[in-house]
Amino acid sequence: GPGNKLQRNFVLPDGITGTQITIFYTDQNNHVWLGTTENGLYKINLNNGSSEYFSANKTQGKYLLHNMVHSVAEDHQGRVWIGTENGLCIWSPYTETFDYYQYDIHNTDGLNTNPIYDIFCDRDGNMWLGTYFGGINFWNSEEEFFKVWQAGTGDYHIGGNAVSTITEDNKGNIWIGMEDRGVNRIDRETGQIQRFESSPGGLSFNNVH
C-alpha cells in the first residue's frame, strides 16, 4: 500500500535528545510530532525528512502556548490538537498555522482551565480534553463549543478534576482515568457517569494513567 513509500527512519532534528521526548504521534498527513517536557514540539515530514520546530518563543511567528507538551491528537478534519501546560494549540494542515485556546473568565463556551493533559478524538469526531483541575472539556464537532464535566457528587459529575487519560470502548462509552480518583465511565446515551474506585474486588489503585 501507500505506506510502503514512507521513510522508515529519520534523523532527529538538531538540539533534541531522545530522553526528552514524551510524545510520539503520527498524523494522517505523514508527519511525526515529537513532544517534549520542556523544549516544545518538533514536526517531521516523513515524505521528505524535513522538520519544523515550535516553542513558546513568539518571535518565531508560529509558536506554542507553553514548552511543556502533554498531549497530541488529530481530529476528523485533519487538524492536530496540542495540549500544553498553558492551553490548547490547534494546528491546521491547510493554513499551516495554529489557533489558540485558553481559559477566559468572560467566555463561558471556552476552556475552563489551561493545563491540557490528554486529548482523545472519539468515533464521532468529538474531542475530549482531560485537564488538570478543570475536569473534562468536551468539544462538540457539530456545534463547535466546549462543554465541561467537573468533579462533584451528582450523576453528571466526574470523581475528580485532574484527568490524565481518556479512551472509548466498543459501545462508544468514554472511560476516564484520573489522578488519585480511579476510573469513571460516561454513558454516551445518557451522559450519566459511573465511578470505579479502589475497593475490595475493584481497582487496586486510584492513580490511573
RODO-2510 file (C-alpha; in nm, 4 decimals, decimal comma):
residues 209
     n   res          X          Y          Z
     1     g     0,0000     0,0000     0,0000
     2     p     0,0951     0,3696     0,0053
     3     g     0,2556     0,3212     0,3468
     4     n     0,5464     0,1397     0,1848
     5     k     0,6748     0,4675     0,0383
     6     l     0,7272     0,6263     0,3785
     7     q     1,0661     0,6722     0,5290
     8     r     1,1102     0,4011     0,7865
     9     n     1,3669     0,6004     0,9774
    10     f     1,4509     0,9661     1,0047
    11     v     1,7162     1,1851     1,1565
    12     l     1,6185     1,3597     1,4772
    13     p     1,6481     1,7371     1,4425
    14     d     1,9471     1,9149     1,5942
    15     g     1,9044     2,0043     1,9588
    16     i     1,6725     1,7202     2,0513
    17     t     1,7710     1,4153     2,2515
    18     g     1,5659     1,1004     2,2834
    19     t     1,5422     1,1309     2,6601
    20     q     1,3330     1,4493     2,6385
    21     i     1,0692     1,3073     2,4044
    22     t     0,7474     1,2227     2,5885
    23     i     0,5084     1,2141     2,2907
    24     f     0,5432     1,0398     1,9562
    25     y     0,2400     1,0921     1,7313
    26     t     0,1976     1,0290     1,3573
    27     d    -0,0837     1,2154     1,1799
    28     q    -0,2663     1,1210     0,8594
    29     n    -0,0504     1,3607     0,6552
    30     n     0,2589     1,1516     0,7393
    31     h     0,4028     1,3961     0,9886
    32     v     0,5560     1,2755     1,3128
    33     w     0,5004     1,5067     1,6094
    34     l     0,7581     1,4803     1,8876
    35     g     0,6512     1,6466     2,2112
    36     t     0,8940     1,7215     2,4923
    37     t     0,8679     1,8021     2,8617
    38     e     1,0300     2,1428     2,8369
    39     n     1,1531     2,2088     2,4825
    40     g     0,8347     2,2398     2,2812
    41     l     0,7396     2,0382     1,9750
    42     y     0,9028     1,9048     1,6588
    43     k     0,7111     1,8195     1,3397
    44     i     0,8925     1,5866     1,0990
    45     n     0,7653     1,5313     0,7462
    46     l     0,8079     1,1607     0,6682
    47     n     0,7624     1,2210     0,2965
    48     n     1,0803     1,4261     0,2625
    49     g     1,2515     1,4223     0,6023
    50     s     1,2185     1,7976     0,6612
    51     s     1,1398     1,9201     1,0115
    52     e     0,9885     2,2221     1,1830
    53     y     1,0304     2,3284     1,5449
    54     f     0,7711     2,5075     1,7589
    55     s     0,8291     2,6591     2,1013
    56     a     0,6872     2,9275     2,3283
    57     n     0,9201     3,1794     2,1624
    58     k     0,6715     3,4138     1,9961
    59     t     0,9312     3,5750     1,7706
    60     q     0,9120     3,2631     1,5511
    61     g     0,5640     3,3553     1,4290
    62     k     0,4276     3,0028     1,4777
    63     y     0,4579     2,9421     1,8498
    64     l     0,3219     2,7225     2,1298
    65     l     0,1460     2,8473     2,4422
    66     h     0,3995     2,6584     2,6585
    67     n     0,7113     2,4476     2,6049
    68     m     0,5688     2,1623     2,8160
    69     v     0,3628     1,9472     2,5766
    70     h     0,1314     1,6934     2,7427
    71     s    -0,0696     1,5500     2,4523
    72     v    -0,1149     1,5426     2,0748
    73     a    -0,4196     1,4105     1,8842
    74     e    -0,5816     1,4576     1,5457
    75     d    -0,9458     1,5403     1,4730
    76     h    -1,1555     1,4148     1,1811
    77     q    -1,0737     1,7319     0,9849
    78     g    -0,7008     1,6555     0,9942
    79     r    -0,6203     1,9278     1,2449
    80     v    -0,3671     1,8413     1,5147
    81     w    -0,4628     1,9327     1,8716
    82     i    -0,1728     2,0002     2,1060
    83     g    -0,2324     2,0140     2,4804
    84     t     0,0236     2,2213     2,6711
    85     e     0,0656     2,3355     3,0291
    86     n    -0,0802     2,6739     2,9341
    87     g    -0,3637     2,5977     2,6929
    88     l    -0,4611     2,4327     2,3649
    89     c    -0,2927     2,4864     2,0270
    90     i    -0,4700     2,3549     1,7143
    91     w    -0,2552     2,3145     1,4013
    92     s    -0,4274     2,3414     1,0645
    93     p    -0,2521     2,1476     0,7853
    94     y    -0,4393     2,3666     0,5354
    95     t    -0,3118     2,7045     0,6565
    96     e    -0,0041     2,5674     0,8395
    97     t    -0,0846     2,7907     1,1358
    98     f    -0,2021     2,7490     1,4942
    99     d    -0,5239     2,8589     1,6593
   100     y    -0,5006     2,9116     2,0346
   101     y    -0,7496     2,8420     2,3127
   102     q    -0,7043     2,9425     2,6746
   103     y    -0,9178     2,9958     2,9793
   104     d    -1,1018     3,3272     2,9639
   105     i    -1,3322     3,4201     3,2508
   106     h    -1,5586     3,6083     3,0059
   107     n    -1,6001     3,3165     2,7633
   108     t    -1,8422     3,0621     2,9076
   109     d    -1,8151     2,8450     2,5930
   110     g    -1,4365     2,8220     2,6180
   111     l    -1,1897     2,6149     2,8155
   112     n    -1,2324     2,6255     3,1930
   113     t    -0,8611     2,5788     3,2670
   114     n    -0,5297     2,5885     3,0774
   115     p    -0,3271     2,2705     3,1512
   116     i    -0,4436     2,0085     2,8960
   117     y    -0,3163     1,6632     2,9977
   118     d    -0,4864     1,4323     2,7492
   119     i    -0,6774     1,4722     2,4207
   120     f    -0,8954     1,2000     2,2723
   121     c    -1,0939     1,2008     1,9453
   122     d    -1,3989     0,9741     1,9661
   123     r    -1,5580     0,7887     1,6745
   124     d    -1,7982     1,0781     1,6067
   125     g    -1,5129     1,3267     1,5790
   126     n    -1,5776     1,4924     1,9145
   127     m    -1,2690     1,5919     2,1117
   128     w    -1,2339     1,5126     2,4817
   129     l    -0,9769     1,7157     2,6731
   130     g    -0,8534     1,5893     3,0076
   131     t    -0,7324     1,8801     3,2178
   132     y    -0,5500     1,9338     3,5412
   133     f    -0,8102     2,0641     3,7902
   134     g    -1,0702     2,1523     3,5247
   135     g    -1,2148     1,8037     3,4728
   136     i    -1,3206     1,7157     3,1177
   137     n    -1,3608     1,9790     2,8490
   138     f    -1,5650     1,8351     2,5600
   139     w    -1,5572     1,9878     2,2098
   140     n    -1,8618     1,9013     2,0004
   141     s    -1,7687     1,8622     1,6337
   142     e    -2,1213     1,9607     1,5258
   143     e    -2,1598     2,2740     1,7344
   144     e    -1,8012     2,3905     1,7943
   145     f    -1,8127     2,4843     2,1591
   146     f    -1,6766     2,3344     2,4772
   147     k    -1,8888     2,1536     2,7357
   148     v    -1,7452     2,0784     3,0774
   149     w    -1,7723     1,7836     3,3144
   150     q    -1,6379     1,8711     3,6574
   151     a    -1,5937     1,6940     3,9872
   152     g    -1,8891     1,6576     4,2215
   153     t    -2,1220     1,4025     4,3721
   154     g    -2,4117     1,4042     4,1234
   155     d    -2,4898     1,1640     3,8379
   156     y    -2,3371     1,4035     3,5861
   157     h    -2,0169     1,4772     3,7777
   158     i    -1,6842     1,3028     3,7415
   159     g    -1,4998     1,1874     4,0515
   160     g    -1,2032     1,4233     4,0259
   161     n    -1,0813     1,7246     3,8329
   162     a    -0,7301     1,6011     3,7448
   163     v    -0,7870     1,3871     3,4343
   164     s    -0,4824     1,2042     3,2982
   165     t    -0,6202     0,9688     3,0334
   166     i    -0,9345     0,9206     2,8175
   167     t    -1,0399     0,6340     2,5902
   168     e    -1,3500     0,4805     2,4311
   169     d    -1,4974     0,1298     2,4404
   170     n    -1,6673    -0,0521     2,1522
   171     k    -2,0089     0,0805     2,2612
   172     g    -1,8872     0,4387     2,2375
   173     n    -1,8776     0,4936     2,6139
   174     i    -1,5953     0,7170     2,7312
   175     w    -1,3608     0,5950     3,0061
   176     i    -1,1680     0,8499     3,2105
   177     g    -0,8621     0,7812     3,4242
   178     m    -0,7844     1,0303     3,6985
   179     e    -0,5056     1,1239     3,9324
   180     d    -0,5989     0,9630     4,2662
   181     r    -0,9698     0,9235     4,1797
   182     g    -0,9788     0,5951     3,9893
   183     v    -1,1776     0,5465     3,6690
   184     n    -1,5102     0,6945     3,5541
   185     r    -1,7274     0,5900     3,2598
   186     i    -1,9530     0,8362     3,0772
   187     d    -2,2598     0,6752     2,9175
   188     r    -2,2821     0,8351     2,5726
   189     e    -2,6594     0,7905     2,5528
   190     t    -2,7499     0,9496     2,8853
   191     g    -2,4412     1,1489     2,9819
   192     q    -2,4520     0,9798     3,3220
   193     i    -2,1308     0,8855     3,4948
   194     q    -2,0394     0,5639     3,6720
   195     r    -1,7410     0,5612     3,9051
   196     f    -1,4910     0,2879     3,9771
   197     e    -1,2552     0,3489     4,2691
   198     s    -1,0235     0,1196     4,4587
   199     s    -1,2102    -0,1245     4,6789
   200     p    -1,2033    -0,4960     4,7547
   201     g    -1,2675    -0,6636     4,4199
   202     g    -1,2363    -0,3327     4,2335
   203     l    -0,9387    -0,1296     4,1203
   204     s    -0,6171    -0,1960     4,3061
   205     f    -0,5057     0,1671     4,2887
   206     n    -0,6588     0,5052     4,2137
   207     n    -0,3885     0,6895     4,0213
   208     v    -0,4660     0,5917     3,6594
   209     h    -0,2619     0,6884     3,3510
***
